Amino acid sequence: MRILPALAIALTLGAGVAVPALAQPATPAQPAHAAAPYYTPEDAAAILDARLAALKTVLKLTPEQEKLWPPVEAAIRDAVKGAIARREARMAAPPPATALDVLSIIADSEEARAKSLKAFVVAAKPFVAVLTPAQLNRLPAFIGLQVPTDGPTPGSTQLWIFEEEE
């Protein structure tokens, strides 16, 4: 009958060793930035197509509004193309040597985003002018704009139009 206490002790000790081993992750933890796998230019194009289709669906465009949509879509596509080109240029360039180089890169990017955003606003004005109040209410949140009721105006980097640049 001494076997049962010895077996109980062995199982208890074994469990004490096995439980911490089971608690360890099977693979090393990956950094947070590695969670989203890189996607191809074709993937990016498909995502943009889906977002544009979703935007039109969310807005439930009338036939009259559909006629004013092409310049809006073209401005969005141009802005995304520019954002991708800026990201690729930044990735191919040597790292900035000084803090002033970093600030210069930021300034150039913000200037380019401002031009793209202004082109979008110009293209969107006739389109937005014919949207209903319900459509106007849906638009900001869907493009990623959180209009503040008080406080500072948000920056352009929160808009999905420019996310490919980040």
C-alpha positions in Angstrom: 0.0 0.0 0.0 3.0 2.3 0.0 2.7 2.6 -3.7 -0.4 4.8 -3.5 1.2 7.5 -1.4 4.3 7.4 -3.6 2.1 7.6 -6.7 0.2 10.5 -5.2 3.4 12.3 -4.5 4.8 11.6 -7.9 1.6 12.8 -9.6 1.6 16.0 -7.4 5.2 16.8 -8.2 4.7 15.9 -11.8 1.6 18.2 -12.0 3.7 21.0 -10.4 6.2 20.7 -13.1 3.8 20.1 -15.9 1.4 22.9 -15.2 4.0 25.7 -15.5 5.2 24.0 -18.7 1.7 24.1 -20.1 1.3 27.7 -19.1 4.2 28.7 -21.3 3.3 29.8 -24.8 4.0 27.2 -27.5 5.8 29.8 -29.7 7.6 33.0 -28.7 5.4 36.0 -28.6 5.4 38.2 -31.7 5.7 41.9 -31.5 2.4 43.8 -31.8 3.4 45.3 -35.2 3.9 41.8 -36.6 0.2 40.9 -36.0 -1.0 42.3 -39.3 0.7 40.5 -42.2 2.0 42.5 -45.2 -0.4 42.6 -48.0 0.3 42.9 -51.7 -0.6 45.9 -53.9 -3.4 43.7 -55.3 -4.7 43.3 -51.8 -4.5 47.0 -51.2 -6.4 47.7 -54.4 -9.1 45.1 -53.4 -9.5 46.8 -50.0 -9.9 50.2 -51.6 -12.5 48.8 -54.1 -14.4 47.3 -51.2 -14.3 50.5 -49.1 -15.5 52.6 -52.1 -18.3 50.1 -52.7 -19.2 50.1 -49.0 -19.2 53.9 -48.9 -21.7 54.0 -51.8 -23.8 51.3 -50.1 -23.8 53.1 -46.8 -24.9 56.3 -48.5 -27.5 54.6 -50.6 -27.0 56.8 -53.6 -29.9 57.9 -55.8 -29.4 57.8 -59.6 -28.9 61.6 -59.5 -26.2 61.3 -56.8 -24.5 58.4 -58.8 -23.8 60.8 -61.6 -21.8 63.0 -59.2 -19.8 60.1 -57.7 -17.0 59.5 -60.3 -15.0 62.7 -59.5 -15.2 61.8 -55.8 -14.0 58.3 -56.4 -11.2 59.5 -58.6 -10.0 62.0 -55.9 -10.0 59.2 -53.3 -8.1 56.9 -55.6 -5.6 59.6 -56.4 -5.1 60.4 -52.7 -4.5 56.7 -52.0 -2.0 56.4 -54.9 -0.1 59.4 -53.5 -0.1 57.9 -50.0 1.3 54.6 -51.3 3.9 56.4 -53.3 5.0 58.5 -50.3 5.3 55.4 -48.1 7.3 53.5 -50.8 9.6 56.4 -51.2 10.1 56.7 -47.5 10.9 53.0 -47.2 13.4 53.1 -50.0 15.1 56.2 -48.8 18.0 56.1 -46.3 17.0 56.8 -42.7 16.9 60.4 -41.8 20.2 61.5 -40.2 18.9 64.3 -38.0 15.8 65.4 -36.2 15.5 68.2 -38.8 15.5 65.6 -41.6 12.6 63.8 -39.8 10.7 67.1 -39.5 11.3 67.8 -43.2 9.9 64.4 -44.1 6.8 65.0 -41.9 6.3 68.5 -43.4 6.5 67.1 -47.0 4.1 64.3 -46.2 1.6 66.7 -44.6 1.9 69.1 -47.5 1.2 66.3 -50.0 -1.8 65.1 -47.9 -3.2 68.6 -47.7 -3.1 68.9 -51.5 -4.8 65.5 -51.9 -7.4 66.4 -49.2 -8.1 69.7 -50.9 -8.6 68.0 -54.3 -11.0 65.6 -52.6 -12.9 68.5 -51.0 -13.2 70.2 -54.4 -14.4 67.0 -56.1 -16.8 66.2 -53.3 -18.5 69.6 -53.0 -21.1 69.1 -55.8 -21.7 65.5 -54.6 -22.1 66.4 -50.9 -24.5 69.3 -51.9 -27.1 66.8 -53.1 -26.8 64.4 -50.1 -29.7 64.1 -47.7 -29.3 64.9 -44.0 -29.2 61.2 -43.2 -26.5 60.6 -45.8 -24.5 63.6 -44.5 -24.7 62.1 -41.0 -23.3 58.8 -42.2 -20.4 60.2 -44.2 -17.9 61.4 -41.6 -17.8 58.3 -39.5 -17.5 56.0 -42.5 -14.4 57.8 -43.9 -12.8 57.8 -40.5 -13.5 61.4 -39.5 -14.6 62.0 -35.9 -15.9 65.6 -35.9 -15.1 67.0 -32.5 -17.8 68.9 -30.6 -15.1 70.8 -28.8 -11.3 70.6 -28.8 -8.8 70.5 -31.6 -9.6 69.6 -35.1 -8.4 66.1 -36.0 -5.5 65.5 -38.4 -5.7 63.9 -41.8 -3.8 60.8 -40.7 -7.0 59.3 -39.1 -8.7 59.1 -42.6 -8.5 55.8 -44.3 -7.7 57.6 -47.5 -4.2 58.1 -46.1 -3.7 54.9 -44.1 -1.5 53.3 -46.8 1.1 56.0 -46.1 1.6 55.0 -42.5 
